[in-house]
Amino acid sequence: MGVDKIRPMPEIRKTYNKSYNAIRGFAAVGIFLSHMSYLKGSDVPFWRALYNLFFRHGSSCSSLFYIMSGFLAVYTWRNIGFREYISGKIKKIYPLVLGVLFLAIAVDVVMGGSETISGNVSVCSQKWWFNVFMGITMLKAFMPWESTFYSFHGPSWYMSALVVFYVLFWVIARIMADSGYKMRKRFGGG
């Protein structure tokens, strides 16, 4: 039986997916809350205490989210070609990336260049167009300049990193599958 033939029973998969999504949802909420760092300087003691006690630790959920994503990648692994694999992944995330980017660009143009959106880069300048290109190609996370890295939608650097993880996972999983290693049987419960 090949790596691509191993399938868990449907009722186990359904229960597993609910549990997995609950953990992943918890991690996503933690990540979201950790981005509320403006609360640490709040004049309201309740918000300041809430941030210091809980929200500031939410960034630890990024690691949990990546680990759970890696587990899911192994669990759903099928020995398919790179083009089919990566196009399936990109189809899921790219529309959202473009939608958020174009919305941020529209807001930036209307505001005439916003510090929070484009890092005070002049609208339609050469640097601004470079940042647009980096956003469209999802390469901005690999640029050493904050004005590019955080341009238009700061947290979207994650999508660039995610694509790199997708590529690395496929390469490693393919090498393991080609060498006869039954990855899903060992890690995926199949």
N, C-alpha and C positions, 0 to 999 in steps of 0.2 A: 504494500500500500504506500503510495507516494505522499509527499508532504502536502500536496494540494488536495488529497482525497480525505484527509482527516477532518471530520465534522462532529462537534458535540451534539447531543440530543437537543431538539428545538426547545423543550420546556426548560432545560438547564440554561441554555443560551438566553432565553427571555428573562429568567430570574437574574442571571448574571448581569445582563445589560442594565436592568433597573438598579442593581446595587452599584455597578460601575458608574452609572450616570449620577447617582446620588453623591458618591465620593467626588467625582469630577465637578459636580455643581457646587459642593462645599468649597472646593479649591478655587473655583471661579469667583465665588462671592468673596473669599479671603483676598484674592488678588485685587478685585474691584475695591474693597475697603482699604487696602494698603495704599491705593492711589489717592486717598483723601487726606494727604499729609497736611493740607491747609488747616485741618482741625487741631493740629498740635499747638497752634498759636491762637486758638479761639479765645475770645473774652469770656465765653460761657464755660464755667468749670466742668459741667457735665460732658460737653463735647471733647474738651481737652483730656479729661480722665478716660473717656471711652476710647479715644485714639491711643493714648499711652498704654492702656491696659490690653486692648485687643487689636485695633486696626493696624498698628505699626508692625505687628507680627504677621500680617497677612501675606507679606512677600514670600514667606516660607512656603506658602501654598503653590508658588510657581514650580518649585521642585516636585511637589506632590503631583501637580498637573502634568509635568513632563514625564514623570515615572509612570503615571497611569496611562498616558498616551503611548508610551513605549510598550507597556503591557498589552494595550489594545492592538497595537500594530502587530505584535507577535500573535495574539489571539486570532486576528482576522487575516493573517498572512496566507496568501496564495502565491504559488510559484508562477508568476506572470512576467511578461516582458516589461522593461523599464518604461517604454512609452505609454503603455496601458496603465501601469501603476501610477506614474507621476501625473498623467492627464486626469485620472480619476481624483487624485488629491487636489490638484489645482482647480478643477471644476467646482469643488466644494468651497474653496476659500477666496478665489480670485474675484467673483462678483461682489462680495462684501468689501474686499480691499479697494476695488475701483469705486464702488458706491460711496464709501466713506471719504476716499481721496477727493473725488470730484465735488462732494458736498463741502469739504474743507476748502478746496480751491475757490468755489463759488463764494463762500463766506469771506475768504481772504480778499478776493477781488472787491466785493462790496464794501468791506471795511478799509480797503486801501492799504493793506499790509499790516497784519496784526502780530504783535510780539508772541502771543500764545499760539498762533496758527503757523506762521512762517518764520518765526525767529527774527523779526524785523528786517527780513530780506525784502527789498523793493519789489512790488508786483511787476511781473513781466521783465525783470532784469535777467541777465544771463544766469546768475546763480539761482534765481527763482525757477527758471525753465529747467535747469539742471536738477533741482529738487523735485520738480514735477516728474521728470524722466526717471529719477531714482525711485520715486513712489510707484509709478506705473510698472516698472520692471521688478519691483520688490527687492531692490539692491541697497536701499538707503541704510540698512543696519550695518553695512560693511564700509561705510564712509566714516572717516575719523573726525568729521566736523559736526558739532552739535547742531548747527543751523541746517544741516542736511539730515542727520540722524533723527532729530525730533520734528522735522518739518511736517506741516499740515495735520498730522495725527500722530502724536508722540508714541503711543503704545503700539503702533503698527510695525515697529521694529520686530516684534514678536513673529509676525508673518514671514519675514525674511529668514529668521532663524528656523522657523518651522519647516520651510522648504528645504533648507540645508539638512535638517534632521531626517526629512523624508528621503532625500537622496542617499544619505549615509546609511539609513536603515535598509533601503533596498539593496545597496551594494553588499552590506554585511550579510543580510538574510540570503541573498542569492549565492554568495560564496559558501555559506553554511549549507544551504540546500543542495548545491552542486557537489559538496563533499559528502553528502549522505546524512548529514546531521538532521535529526527530526526535531526541529525547533518547537513546533506546536505541541508535540507529544510531551516534551520536557517542561515547557513553560505555559502552554495554552490550555492544558486540560483535555486535549483531544485524544 
